[in-house]
Amino acid sequence: MREMRILSIIPPMTQLNTPYPSTAYLTGFLRSRGFNAEQADLSIALALKLLSVEGVQAIHRQVSTLPRKKHTAATHFFTEHFESYCTTISPAIRFLQGRDPSLAHRIASRRYLPEGPRFASLEDYIDNQQHRGDALDWAFGALGLQDRAKHIATLYLNDLADVIRDAIDPRFEFVRYAESLAASQPAFDQLQTALSAPHNLVDASLACTDTRSPVSVSTELGADQRAFSGQRLRRLSHRLKPPSKSTPPSSRYWAVVIAIQSCAP
């Protein structure tokens, strides 16, 4: 009999800057009981796929098909600065991952990343003397270079998230993705309608984040903002073909747990 291998998955979207504990607890517990268990964070995987040069190019193709009347300030700015986004997206992600801290100086200068509508709040700061000042100087001072650059890079990514929401998926958020579909709903009709809708770029990117083929999927729902993506991922996994004899053993998973609730230690 083949050894059971279990893959625990975090579905999108959870906080990208904070490790979510559920799969770590589940995987550790299963390993302590002798199971061959692994974990995958598809929240981070989806974000990295969308926030890449290829992802930005795919977003641009979708924005290019929008009728003029449906364009927003975010999509207009993105279209005008598309080349700049292609040039800066990979370095910005490396910086936020802690792989290139030296980039903080260029980002903090505010002459490196394109600054879209999300940066408007920085221009409206009024200091205590009722004069216009630098909101970032007030918040981070002269010693907070890394934090200042992280804040600017986050606004930059939020501009891209606005483009995805305005042009591709109106429910998209980096944290509360499609939360309204599950929050305080008396029935599952809206969730069912959303799940039955044609797939968009976000769904296609999610489907491509992991090519391993599970046979069965167990879904645990406990957070409003991940109910939609968890069920979407569950449906996508059921459409995959079961692993065949030609499937490499390293990519065969016989049970998949889509974990959403946080687990106590």
Buried (B, 14 or more C-beta within 10 A) or exposed (E): EEEEBBBBBBBBBBEBEEEBBBBBBBBBEBEEEEBEBBBBBBBBBBBBBBBBEEBBEBBBEBBEEBEEEEBBEBBBBBBEBBEEBBBBBBBBBEBBEEEBEEBBEBBBEBEBBBBBBBBEEBEEBEEEEEEEEEBBEEEBEEEBBBBBBBBBBBBBBBBBBBBBBBBBBEBBBBEBBBBBBBEEEEEEEBBEEBBEEEEBBBBEBBBEBBEBBBBEBEBBBEBBBBBBBBBBBBBBBEEBEEBEEEEEEEEBBBBBBBBBEEBEE
